[in-house]
Structure formats: structure tokens, C-alpha cells
């Protein structure tokens, strides 16, 4: 980038900060909401919860092969809904020593399907942040079990492993149990993220060749709205180049994600006004920030530079202004108050994963688990405002289907912004998609959401859910995954997920 553009980016940042209508409001916020590094720590909550500082530790290296995986038995209470034993079901945890890094190791869970292992698809889940562990999803959203108050595990009747072979990965390097002893391994853009994930998937399918021909889907949430298109494109390109093992890629799904910042940041005030979080006067005042935000995003472009960091600070003043007015709301679910610094209490997860017996079972040694890494977050700041929508049309034109879904009560990655970027995306089916009817998404013969579909593209607005749809509406989320991966129409209520509750002997729909 030229010196002139660098100087302009810095000038733009400070001009916006000192002249924006929200500046007086921001000055009433605590220091943590006003200064860049502290703001980063605060806003780590603003796309995926749970900040925390990872301890610097010595490298844990057993000197073994590049991918080391073990079977795990975490003593889950209740009935799994399957006649198979836990050993037969196949729960695994492992480390992959990442290629093309200096000392990075990536941690993952792999849960084989409680349904039909041979026939069910393989589904990859990535949590966002950036820098937040996918264990959040494992224990509170769509994993096979949940944590009880006494720190024991109980089966999740709506775990996505009921209809898929499910992988959760701690990524990028430095997230959750994944780590490196070399700072050069921290990623700053989606090229590094997607190449690491591609290397992991190649190693995973070599380790599990019986799943190599199963349908493969990439899913995730929040900042994974960046990760998912990048990783999907990388896998698709690897297949086209005939390099490595072919991966049977069929589709990708983004849940309450950040994908096209220019469109989604413009939607903040519209959504906040619609939900009664701000007044019409607030709306007009905060909207005066957006032209500077839009210009800074254009300077950021798609490659990620110093101007992208300036853009991050400028545009997030829109969100900060709304929060300063709305007060103590939970910006992941505006129906609720924010209770404590995290808005949700997920402390049992850290307590559980930091038990010595659990660490031993997972094979992570003495490594302390931390839910979110500020180091990873800050390393990815120049990636934040990049537009990841630009690579999606090529994917769907090549027949790889996309599902974008969003809980209707989430502010931070709200359904309105997601709907707008999906509807504005230019591809051969664009006009037909915009004309497609919106139909009810039925679960148990009740409307659980609204679905619009045409060809390989679907958008689902989920009722009575916030940022984490599988946590708020687990039955609807499982039904969504089942119909979508099996090729059924999401507006078709004829296919329901029927399981038998063994303890009661009664049938129930899940």
C-alpha cells in the first residue's frame, strides 16, 4: 500500500472518531470501549463470546506421527438413543501437526454418527471469534452431549451427530487447545486459515478413509462467516487441481455469520430501529457514521491491509453507538439482558475442560483450556472487514449448495444483514432467487422459521432464536441440517426426525 493511502487511512480513522455523532456517547463508555487494544478485548464478545488470555506454555510434543488421534470415553449419562455402546459409536480427539507451519498443532473432536455411519455425511463445524474454541458448540449447541451443573455430561437429544459424522476443530492456531510455540504460525488472513484447514482435512480423510466418499459439508457460526467461504473455496480448488485426496464437497452453511461487512454494517441501525433498540433520532444520527465506514471498507478491499484495521475501528463505532443507547441488552439475543461480562454463563465448560482427568482423556497434557484467545483475535483484525461474499458465486455456480440461516433475535450478526447480502449476491440465479416465494419452515407442523430457496441457494430466518440457533432451537436446527444435507426441501414438513426415548418407551420428534 502506498504511503498516501496509509496516511489517508489513519486520517479517516481519527476524523471519524472525533467528528462522528456517537463520539460524545462513546466518551461516556468505559476505557475498554474506547481504545483499540482494550476495544479488541471488549469486541471479542461482539462476534463470539468468552474472552480470556491463554497462558504461554511449553510445547506439548509426544514425538509421534503428524496426526495423533485417540478414542475417548467421557462417561456420558443417560441413553444415547442408539443400541450401540459408546466405543462402537466412536468418539475421538486428536492433534494434527500442521504442515507448512513451524510448530503448530491443531486440536479436534470427531464424533461418528449415532445414525448410519456409512451413509450419513461428514460435517465440519467451525466456531468464529476469531479465536473462539469450537468446544462452545460441542457442549452448548450441537455436540453429542451437554454439561450438567455438577460438571457431568448428559446426552444431547438434538446433537448433530444423530444425522452426521461430526468434526469440531479449534482453529486458527492458538484457539482452544490448538497451539504453537512459534509466533510466526499465527494467521492474519483467510489464505492462512483455509490452507491450514485444507491440510487438516487431507490428513483427516487419510486417517479415516472409510469416510472419504461420504458427502462432505462445511458449517459454522459467527466469524466463521469468513472462514467457511474461504475453506470451501480451498477444498473446491484442491479438488479441481486434482491435488491430494478428493473431498466429496457438497455444500456449506453459515449461521448468523459475518460475510459481507459493507452490507451487514449498514443493516445494524435498520435492525436496531425495527426492534425498538434505538429511536428514529438515534437512527438518523448514527447513520451519519456509515459513509466513512463504507469508504474505509472500500479501501480495505478483499486482501487485508492496514486500512482494514482502520475500517474495523470506524465501522464498529456504529455497533458501539447502538449498544450505548440500548443499555444492558444481550446483543446475541435482544430479548434478554446481558448477565455478567459475557452475557451468558459458559463457565462450566472451562471448569470441565481444565480438570486433570478430562485433559488426560483428551490427550492435551497440562495445556490449560481458554475459551477465546485475544492473541488470535488481534492477529486477525486486518481480516475482519474483508468481503468474503466475492468467492461464493463461483461455488454455487459449480453446484455446491449454500444455506445461510440466522436467528431472528440476534443483533450482532442479524438476520436482516444476512438476508440483504444473500439477496444482493450476483450469480446466474440471482433474479430467480429474489423472486422465489418465502415459505414456512415447519417442525412438528409448527412454523419454526421462514425459508427462501432457489437452486443451490437457501436463506432461513429462524424464529425464537438468537445468535446461537442450535442452542436456542436445537430441534429446529437438527431438522434443518437433516433435510438440507439429505437434499430434502426445507419447506417440506413431511420428513420429521423420529427417535425413541428409551427411558420412557415413547416416540418423540426431534
N, C-alpha and C positions, 0 to 999 in steps of 0.2 A: 504494500500500500504506500502511496506517495506521502511525503511529509505534509502536503497541503490537506489531503484527506484526513490524516491523523489529527492535525490541528483542528480541522473543522469538526471532527467527531467529538473531541474534548470540549470545544466551544459549544456545540449543540447540547452536550450533557449539562454543562453549567448554566447555559442560557435557560434551558427548560427548568432546571431546578430552582432558579431564582425568580423566574417570571411566571411559572405555572400557577393557576388559580389554587392549586392544592398546597402550595408551599407553606402558607400560614397554618393549614391543618397539619401538615407533616411536622412542622416545628413543635406542635403540641404532642407529637408522638414521642415515646422514649427514644434514647440514643440508638437502641438496637434497630429502630425502624428507619433511621436517617442516614447512617454511614455505611459505605459499601460492604466492608467485611462483615460487620455486625448485621447488616441487612441480609447478606447471604445466609447467615445463620438463621435469621428470622424466616426468610422466604424458603428455606429448605422445607418448612412446613407447608408452604403455599403450593407445592405440587406433589408432595408425597409423605408428609408427616415425619415425626420422630427424629429430630436432630440428636446428635451425640458425637463425641470425639473419640475416634479409635486410638487405642494405645499403640505406640510404636513398639514393635516386638521383634525378636529374632526370628529368622526364617525357620519355618517348620518344614523339614525336608527329610523324608524317610529313605531317600536314595533309590526309590523304586522306579517302576516304569512311568511313562508320561501320564497315563490315566490310571488312577488307583480308585477302585470302587469296592464298596463292601455292602453286604446285606445288613439291614438294620431291623431291630425289633424294639419299638419304643413303648411296648406294653399298653396298647390301646384298649380302653374299657368299652363294654357293650358289644353289640353284634355288628359285623361288617356288612351284613346284607348278602354275604356270599357263603357258600358251603366250604370254600377253600380256607386253609389255615393261613396265618399271616406270612409264613415262609413261602407258601405257594403263591400268595398274592404278589409278592415281590416288591419290597421297599428297599431302596438303595440310596446311599450317599457317597459322594466321591469328590476327588480333586483332579483337575486336569492341569498339567503343567503346560501353560500356553506356549505355542510356537511363536516365533517372531517377537519374543519378549526377552528381557534379561533375567527375570526371576519371578515371574507372575504365576500364580496358581489360582484357578477358578473353581469355586465350590458349587455343587449342585445336588439337588434331590431328584430321584427318579422313582415314580410310583407306577407300577404296572396296573393295568385296568382291573377293576373289580367285575367288569363285564366280560367281554371276549377279547383277550389279549391279542389273539391272532388277527382279528378283524377290526378292532377299534383303532382309530387314528392315533398318531403320536402328536401331542400338543405341547408346545413350548410356551411357558409363561415368563414374562419379564416385567418386574416392577420398575417404576421410574425413580424420581428424586430430583436430579440424578444423584445416585449414591445410596439409595434405599434398598434394603435387602428384600428379596422375594419371599423370605420367611414370613413377612407380614401377610402375604396372600396364603401361604401354606397353613398358617394357624388361625387366621381370622376371616378368610374369604373362601377359596375354592379347593383347598387341600383336603386330604382324606380324613383329617382329624382336627379337633379344636382343643384349646387348653381350658380346663375347668379351673375354678377359683383355687382349688387345692393343688394346682400345678400338675394334675394328671391329665392324660389325653383321653378324649372320647371320640368315637367315630362321627364324621360329618355325613349326614344322610344325603347331602347335596354336593359332595365333593366331585370335582370334575373327573376324578379317576373312575367314577362309576360308568363313564362312557368314553374314556380315552386313556391312553398311556401317557402320563403327565410328567413333564420336566419343569423344575423350577431352578433358575440359575441366579447366583449372586454376581451381578455384573453392572458396570465395568469393574476392572481391577481396583481393589480397595473397598469394595462393597461387602457388607456382611462378613462371612467367613473367607471370602476371596481376598488375596493379599499379594504384595510384592515387597521385597526389601530394597528395590531399586526404584527411585522416583521417576526414572525415565519410562516406566511401564504404565504410568497414569495416562489415561486417554483424555484428549481435548476436543475430539470431534467424532462424527459418526463413521468416518473411514476406519479409525482405530477400533471403535466399538464393534462395527459389523465384521471386520476381518477377524477379530478375536472370537466372536460368536461363530463364525463360519468354521474356524479351526476347531472349536469345541465340538460342533455338530459332526464334523468329519470323524473326529475321534470317537464320539458317542456311538455313531452308527457302525463303526468298525468293531467296537466293543459289543454291540447288540445287533448283529447282522440280521437276526430274525425279524427285526422291525424296519429294516431298510426299505422294504416295499410297501409298508403301510402308508396311508395318506398322512401328510405332514402339514400342520397348521401352526402359525406363529401368532401368539396373543400377548396381551399385556395391558397396562393401565398407566394413565397419567403421563409422566415424561417419556414413557415408552411409546407415546405418540411420535416421538423422534426415533427411538430405537427400532420399532417394528418395521416401518417402511425401509429403513437402511439395511436391516438384517435380511428382510425379504428380498430386496434387490440384490444383495450379495449372494444369497443362496441361488436365486434365479440365474444370475450371471455365471456362477460356478457351474450350474447345470448346462447352460448354453455353451460354455467353453469346454465342456467335457473334461474338466479337471477334477480329480478326486472322485469320491463316491457320488453317484447321482442321488439326490434327495427328492423324494416324491412330493414336492411342494404343491399344495392345492389352494391354500388361502391364508389370509391374515386378518386379524380382528383387533381393533383399537378401542379400548374402553375409557371414556372420559379422558381423552388424551390431548396433549398439546402438539399439533401437527403444523398448522399454518398460522403463525403468530399474528401476522398483519390482519387477518380476518377475525381471529379469535379475540385479540385485544380490543378491537372495535366493538365487539359484542358485549363486553363487560358492562358498560353503562346501560345498554338496552336491556340486558337481563336483570340488572340490579333495579332498574326502574320498574320493569314488569313485575318483579317480586316484592316491590314496596320497600326495598332496602334504602333507596335514596329518593329525594323529591325531584320534581321537574327542574327546579332551580339548580339543585346539585348536578343533575344530568347535564344541563347546558354548560355549567362551569367546568366540570371535569372533562367534558368533550373537547374543550379548548386545548387540552394536552395532546389529543390524538394526532393532529398534523405533524408535530415534532416526533411522536412515536413512529408514525408511518414513514417519515423521511429517514429516520435512523434505521429502520428495518430495511429500507431500500439500500442504504449504504452498507448494511451488514451483508445483504445478498444471500448466497447459498453456500459460501465457502468457510465463513467463520473467521473474523479478524478482530482487531482492537475495536473497530466501530461496533461490533456485535455486543461487546461489553457495555459500551455507552448506550446502545439501544436497549439492553436489558434494564439498565437503571432508569432510563427515560420512561419506558413503557410500563414498568412496574409501579411507577408513581400513580398510574390510573387505578390499579388494584388497591394500592395503599390508601388512596383518597376515599374509595368506596368503603373500605374497612374502617377508616377513621370516623366515618359518618354512621355506618351500620352498627358499630359498637361490638359487643361481645358475642357476635354470631359465630357459629361453626361454619366456616366457609367451604367445608366439604358437604355440609347438609344444612341449608339455611333455615330449616325448621327448628333447629336445635341451637342451644347456647354452647359456646366454647368452654368446656370444663377443664381448667388447668392449661398449662402451656402448650399441650399437644392437641387439645380439643377432644381427643379420645384417649382412653387409658389402655395402652397396649403393654404396660409394664410387665405383665405376666410372661410375655414372650421372652424378654431379656432375662428374667429370673430363671425361666425354664432352660433356656439355651446356655446359660452360664453355669449350670450345675455340672459338677465334675463327671457324674455318671452319664449325662447326656453327651457331653463333649467326647467322652471315651467311646460311646456308641457310634457317634458320627465320624470319629477319626480325625478330629480337628486339634488334637493335642491340648495345649494350655491356652490356645488362642481365645481371647475374650470376644464375645459377640457384641456388636453395637449395631443398632437398627439402621442408622443412616450416617454416612461419612461426609462431614463438611469438606474434607480434602478432595474427595471425588466431585462434590458439588461445585466447589470453586474451580477445579480443573476444567469443568465443562461449561463455564459461564459464557465463553465466546461461541458456544454451540446453541445456546438457549433460543435465540431469536431467528435462527435459520429456518427456512421454509422447507419442510420435508414432504410437502404435498407434491412437489415437482416431479418426483420419480414414480409416483403412484400410477398415473395414466398408462405408462408403458407396461406395468404389471397387469393391470386389469385388461388391457388390450390383448395381452398374451394369454388370457383365460384364467388368471389367478384371481380368485374372488376375494372381495373385501367386505367385511362387516364393521361398521362404525356404530357403537352403541354408547348411550350416555344416560345416567340417572338424571331425572328432571330437577332435583333439588340441589345439585352441585353448583357452586358459584365459580370455583377456581378453574375448572375445565368444563364450562357449562354446555348444555345440550344445544343452545342457540348458536354459539360459535362453531361447534362441531357440525351442526346441520348446514350452516352457511358455507363452510369450506367444501363440504361434500357436494352441495348443490352448485357451487361455482366452478368446480373442477372441470377442465376441458378434456373431454375424451369423446370417442365416436358415439357413445350412448348418452351424452350429456343432455340433449334436448328431450329424449325419451324418458330419462330418469326424472327430470324436472316436471314432466307431465304425468308421471306414474301416480296412481292413487295411493293415498296413505290409508292403511288398513289396520284394524286392531290385531295386536299380538295377544293371543288368548292362551291362558294357562288355567287349567281346571275350569274351562268355559267362562272365565272372567278375563276382562281386559287388563293385561299386565303391562301394556305399552302400545306404541304406535309404530308401525313398520312401513317404510317405503323401499321398494326394490325394483330394479330393472337389470336384467342380465347378471353380471358378476358383482354388482354393487348393491349394498343394502345399508340403510340407516335406521336404527331402532332407538326411539326415545322410551326409556323405561320408567314406568310410574312408581311412585313411592320409594324412590332410591336416591341416594346422594352420589358422592364421588366413587364409592366402592360398591358397585352393583352386586357382586357375588356375596358381599357381607349383608347388604340391606335386603336384597331379594334373591336369596340363594336358590329357591325352587325355579324362579323365572330364569335365572342365569344358567342353570343346568339345562333347562328345557331349550333355551336359546342355543347353547353350544351343541346339544344333541341334534337338533333339527338342522342347524347350519352345516355342521361337519358331515352329516349324512345326506345332505342335498335336498332335504325337505324344505318346503316353503315356510318361512317364519310366521306367515299369517294363517297357516293351516293348523287348526285345533284338533285334528283327528289323531295326531300322534302324541300321546302322552307317555311320560316315563312312569311305569308302574313297578313298584318294588313291594316286597313283602316285609312287614315289620315283624321280625321273628319273635320278639318278646311278647307281642300281643296276638300274633297269628292273624292279624287283619291286613287287608290290602290298603295301600295308600299311594297317591300320586305324588311324584317328586319332580 
